[in-house]
């Protein structure tokens, strides 16, 4: 391994660890998991992942806990989401057991790259499923490659839980009703790049998208789910057939209920925005990013302190991180020990 890694200086970017795991679906069955060296795949030029978008992925994390052991956060939930995504894209999904076993194998192989407890860094695991058959007519692949690799990463936002400003992106829609916004299709991210780039050019780190049909409902942030906290102790997050269900958001809803908050998972109108005293963007990469303000056109609305997270988001963040790092009992059975 690279012994020069400065764990506290890691960004959220690719770092080659020299190994990945792979299983292939051919002739109607999945192969055994194989450990591979390097960081390259050989693909046919007519592979369906390149032409017809048969590609999807997941992202999860492994943590060096206070005890020194390594544990992954909810790999079974990520497996089920990949299965849902694959079925929507007419792909053959890896069974949940294959997904979990492959994740366990690659994390164990990368034990030396799991950052020490207390550095703020984690091991990020990226499972990838692609269609590999040579296809020219528009139809699904017969063959698929399931690949899992991992790398140590720092916080998605270098300053951690420091609030950021968001801008409502209305020139482009993130997802269409009855489309594929609710699954983790690779093409979703390409479609959203230009909108996020334009928002960042305006000086806003985060885009907020509204529903594409009416622009009257809150959808989600560019790469994260939307959560709002009200003054009377409600945890509110939008529900829609266009929103990717975040495993982090699902977990936070459970934790919020544990802490006595009333949880509301429902369509959220834009005109409700002023009811929130705290707003956050949540997902695997950043966990929770507090939102200090949201600008729509010429109007800017402010939420909570500009220099620190609100007390409820801070409490939720500490609770989920406590479970992930083993500082708090894993009362919901979310952590999978490795090794």
N, C-alpha and C positions, 0 to 999 in steps of 0.2 A: 504494500500500500504506500501511498504518498505520506511520508512522515513529516512533511513540511506544512501540513494543513493547520491553519489557525482557526479552531472551531468557532471562536467568537466573531471572527471576521467573515465567515461564510455568507455569501448571498444566496438568493433563490435562483440557482442556475445549474446547468448540467456539469457534472464532474464524472469522468470515466473511472469506474472501479475495476474494469478489466474482465467482468463476467456478467452473463445474463442467463436466464433460464428460458427454455422453449419447449412447447409441445405442439404437435401438428395434427390437424384433422384431415385424414385422407382415407378414401375407400370406406367411408361411413363409420370410422372409429378414431378415437384420440390415441395418439402415441404416448409412450412414457415420457416423463419430464427429462429433458437433457440439459446439462450445464454446458454453456458455450463460452468460449473466450472471445475477446475483441468487442467491437461495438458496431458491427455492420451486418446488414441482411442482404441476401441475394434474392432479387425479385424478377419475375418475368415482366417484360415491358408492357404486357397486356393484362397484368393483374387487376382484378376488380377494385382493389383498394386505391389504385392510381387513377382509374377512369370513372368509376361509378360510386365512389365514396363509401365503399364497404370497409370502414375503419372506425373503431371506437376505442376508448381507453378509460382507465380509472386512475385515481391518485389517492394514496393513503400513506400513513406514517408509522414508523416504528420508533419507540422511545427507549432510551437507556434510563431505567427507573432508579429510584433511590437505593434499592437493594443491589443494584449493579446488573440485574438481569435485563433482558430485552423483551419488549412486548409490542405487538401490533394492535392498532386501534380498529376494531370492528371490520376485519377482513371479510367476514361472512356477509355483512350488509353490502359491501362493495361488490362482492361476487354476485349477489342477487341483482344489483343495479346493472352490472354488465350483462347479465342474462336478459334482463328487460330490454336493454339497449340493442343487443344483438338480435333479439327476436323482432324488434321494430324495424331493423335494417335488413331483414331477411338473411341473417347470418346464423351460423351454428355456434352457439355459446359454449364455452367451457363449463362443464358441471361445477357446481359450487365446491365440491371436494377437490377437484383439480385446481381450481383457482386458489383456494386456501393453501393447498399443499405446495403449489409453486411459489406463492408469496413466502411461506415459511422457509422454503429452501433457499430463496435468494437472500432473505434477511440473514439466515444463518451463515451463508457464504460471505456476507458482507459485515460480519460482526465487528471487524476492526474499523469499519467506517461508520459505525453507530456512534454519534458524538457522546462525550461524557455528560452525565447529569450535571445540570447547573450552567451549561454553556449557552442554552437557548436554541441550540441546533438539534436537528432530528435526522433520521434516515427517511428520505422520501422514496416511496415505492411506486413505480409506474407500470401497471399491467396494460398491455396493448393487444388488440385483436384485429387482424386484417385478413381480407379475402386475397388469396394468392393464385387462384386459377387464371389461366389465360383466357379471357373472354372478350369478344368484340361485340356480339349482340348483347342487348341489355337484359341480363338475367343474373341471378345470384351466382357466386362462386361455389364450386364443389369442394374446394380445399381452403383451409384456414390455418393461420399461424397464430398461436397465443404466446406472447413474449412478455417476460417480466424482468425489469432491471431496476436498480436502486442507486441512490447517491446521497451523500450528506448535504443538507441544505440549512441555511440560516432562515430567519424570518422573511416572509414574503415582502413585507414592508420593513425596511431596515430599522426604523424607529419604533417598531413594535406597536404597542397600544396607543400611539399618539393619533388623535383624530385627524381625519382628512376631509377635504371638500369634495362633494359630488355634483354632477351636472346631468340634468335630464336630457338624454339624447333622443331627439324626435325626428331627425333627418333620416335615420335608419331604424328598422325594427329588428329586435333580437331574434324573435321566433314568431311563426304564424300559428293561428289556431288550427288544431288537428295536424300540425306538422311534427317536427322532431325536437322541439325545444325541451321536452320533458325527459329526453334521454341524452347520454353523453357521447353523441356522434362527433367525430373529429371535425366534420364540416361546419358544425355550429360555430366553432371558434374562428375559422377563416371568415365566415360571414359577418362576425361581429368585430373583426379587427379594425376596419376603416372607421367605424363609429367611435371606438375607443381611442384610436389615434387622434381623431379630430377633437375629442373632448380634452385629451391630454395637452394638445396644442393650445387650448384655451386656458391652460393652467390648472386643470382639475384632474386629480389622480384616478377618479372613479366615475364611471358612467352609470346612470340609472335609466332603465328602460321601462316604458309603460306598455300596456297590452297593445298589440298591433291593430286590432280591430277598431278600437274607439279612443285610444290614448286617454282613457279615464280611470284605468285601474293600474295599480302598481304591480309591475312584473318582477324583475330582479335586477341586481347590479350586473355589470358586464361579466364578471366571473364569480359572483357570490350571491347567495340568497339575501333578501331584505328582512330585517327584524326591527320592530319598533316596540318601545316600552312606554306605557302610559303612566300618568301620575297616580292612577289608582291601582297600579300593580298588575297590569295585563301585558303579556308577551304576545305580540301580534305579528304574524307572518303570512304573506300572501299564498293562496292556493289557486292553482290554475293548471290546465292541461298543457300550458306552454312553459312551465317552470321546471327546471331540473331540481329534483328533490335532493338537497344536500344532506349527506350523512351527518355532518356537523350540526346542521339545523335540527335534524331529527333528534340528535342527542341532546342539544340544548333545550328543546321543548320538554324532554323528560326531566332534565335537571331543573328547569324553571318550575315545573310542577312540584318537584321535590322541595324546592325552596319556598313554595307557597304562592307562586304567581299563577294567575289564571291564564291558561294558554288558549289562544284563538288562532286556528289555522284555517283561513277563509279568504275569499276575494276581498281585497283592500282597495277602496276607492282613493284616488288622488286627493280628493277634497277632505279626507281624513288625516292628511299628513300633519296638520297643525295640532292634532291630538297627542302627538308623541313628544315626550320629553328627552328621550334618548333613541338614537337610530344606529344600527350597526349593519355591516356587511359580514356574512359568515360563510366559511368554507374550509376545506382541508388545509389549504396553503397558509392562509392568514389566521385561521381560527375565528377571531372576531376583530374587525376593523371598525372603530367608532367613526361615525360620520358627524362632523361638526356643523356642516351646512349643506343644503341642497339648493341649487340654482336652476330655475326653469324660466328660460327667456330672460326678462329683466328683473324677475323677482327672486330674492334669496331668503330662504328660511333657515333659522339657526336652531341647533339642538344641543343642549348640554354645554359643558365647558369646551373651550377651544384648545386647551393645552393638556387635557387628561380625559380619560373615559368617564362616563357617568357611573354612579355607584352600582347600579344594577348590572350593566354590562361588565364592569370590573369583577363583580361577584360571580357572574356566570363564567367568565374567562378563567378565574382562579379555580373554580370548581371542576371544569372540564380538564384543565391542565393538571390539576391535582390528581384526578383519576388516571390520566394518561401517564404521568410520571410516577405513579405509585405512592404519592403522598396522601391520597385519600382512598378509602376502601372502594374497590371496584364492585359496587353494589348491584350493578346491572349486568355483570359478566361481559363487558365489552372488550377487555384486553386479552389477546392471545399470546401466551408466553412462547418464546422462541429459544431453543437451546437449553 
